[in-house]
Amino acid sequence: MTDSAERLRKLSRFMKLMILLGGAVFCSAVVYMHWQIFFDRQGFEQGIRDIVFPRVGAITLSYRAIATVIFLTAINNALVIAGLAFAWQLFDSFQRGEILSGRNGVLLRRVGLTALAGALCLTVSNGIGILAVTYDNPGATGHAVIFDINGGTMIVLLMAGLVVGLGHVVVIASGVEAENRSFV
């Protein structure tokens, strides 16, 4: 095995470990949030007020609001898990020595599309979540919907778009490479 191939194998193994650790931390946070909903309701409500929706003055956490927030969180969590799974498969292929394959291009596209969907879904679900937690406010305090597309979201959308484009290029390049090999 060449030095470059060995370095790629080691890097891919390291990236798979990072994906595994990131997934474990993510799952731990999800489990903790669910534990808080059932056993530390006051801490959950304070966390919603302080961390998730700091720009809204008055919120009312009815069961409808909590169910909506949980549903929106589940959608975003599914996108994170899908993105981690696609990245795992990509680095697993790299570790096995498959570098410029059409499958890797498709996986790279899927990682990018998942990141695009995640950024857009997070923006929309944040606005819907704010509406959900302000919907049952007393009449005088009103309702709020805030769709926040900030610089960070724009950068994620741009980078995810670049990853999708790069994945498409890899798919095309693997086709060109296979065509060139057929001539030899």
N, C-alpha and C positions, 0 to 999 in steps of 0.2 A: 504494500500500500504506500502511495506517495505521501510526502509530507503534507501537501495541501489537502489531500483526501482525509488524512488523519486529523488535521486541524478542523476541517469541516465536520467530521464525525464528533469530535470533542465539543465543538461549539453547539452543534445540534443537540447533543446530550445535555449540555448546560442550559440551553434554551428550554428544553422539555422540562428540566427540573424547575426552572423559573416559572413556567406555565403551571406546573403542578403546585408550587408554593403559592402562586397568585390565586389559583383556584381554591386552595385550602383556606387562605385568608378570606377570600370572597364568601365561601360557604360558611365559614365561622361567623362572619358579620351577618349573614342572612339568618343563621340559627339564633344568634344573639338578639336580633331584631324581633324574631318571632317569640323568643322567650320573654322579651320585654313586654310585648303586647299582652301576653297571658298572665305574667307574674309581677310586672312592674309597670302598671298602666300609667302612673304618674310620671315615671321616668321616660316612658315612650312619648307621652304628650309633650313633655318639656323638650325632648330631643326633636320632635317635629317642629315645635315653636322656634327653637334656637338654631337648629342645623338646617333643616330642610326648607322651611319657609320663613326666613328672617325678615323679609321685606313686607310681610303682611302683619298689620297691627293686631287685629282680633281674629281668632279662629275658634271654631266650634268643632270638636272631634266627636261627632255622632258616630253611630255604628255604620251608617251609610258612608260617611267620609272615610272612616278607617278601612272599610271594605274596598272603596275606590282606590285609596292609596296602596293597599296591599295588591290589588289587581294590576295597577300600573307598575308597581315594583316588580311583580312577577313577570310582566312582559319585558321589562328592561333586564331582569336577571336572566331570562331565557336567551336574550341576545348576547349577553356577556358569556354565558356558558357555551353557546354556539361558536362565538368567536374564538374562545379558548380551545374548543375541540378542533376547529379548522386549523388553528396555528399548531396544535399538537401534531396533527396529521402531516402538516407541511414539514415540520422539523423531523418527524419520524422518517419521512421520505428522504430528506437530506442525509440523515444519519445512515440510511441504508445505501446511500450512494446515488440515488436518483436525483439529478440536479435539474437539468433542463427537460422536464417531461411535461406533456400536456396536462397531466393530472395535477402537477405542482402549480401550473399556471391557473388552473381552475380553483385550486385551494387558495391561492393568493388572492384571486378575485373574490372568493367567498369571504375571506378575512376582511377585505376592503368594503365589500357590500354590507357585511355585518356591522362594521364600524360606522358606515354611512347611516344605516338604519338606526343604529344605537344613538348616534348624535341627534338625529331628527326626532326619534321617539322620546329621548330624554327631554328635549325642548318642549314637545307637545304635551308629554305626560306631566311635566312640571306645571304648565299652565292649567291643565285639567285638574291636577292635584290641588292647586291653589283654589280653584273654583270649588272643589269638593269640600275643602276644609273651611271655606267661608260661606258655603251655601246655606247652612243652618244658623248663621249668625242672626242675632235679633235685628229687626227691621232697620234700626237707625245706623247700625255699623256697616251695612252694605256688603256686597259681594265683590270679589276681585278676580281678574284673570290677567296673568302676566306671562307673556311669551318672551323669554329672554334669549335672544340670539346674540351672544357676546363674542368677543374676539377669540376666546378659547374654543367655542363651538365652531367658529369659522375655520380655525386652524385644523381642528379634527376633521371637519368636512373636506377641507382641501387635501390633507394627508391621506384620508381614506380614498378620495377620488384618485389620487396618484397611485395608491396601492392597487386599486381596481384596474387602472390603465396599465400598470406594470404587469399585473397578472394576465391581462389580455395580450400584451406583447410577448410574454413567455409562452402562451398557448400558440401564438402565430410562429414564434421562433422555433418551437419544438416541431411544428409541422414542416417548416423550411428545412430544419436539420434532418428530419426523417426523409424528406424528399431528396436532399443532397446525398444521403447515405445510399439511397436506392440507385443512384447513378454510378456509384463506385463499385 
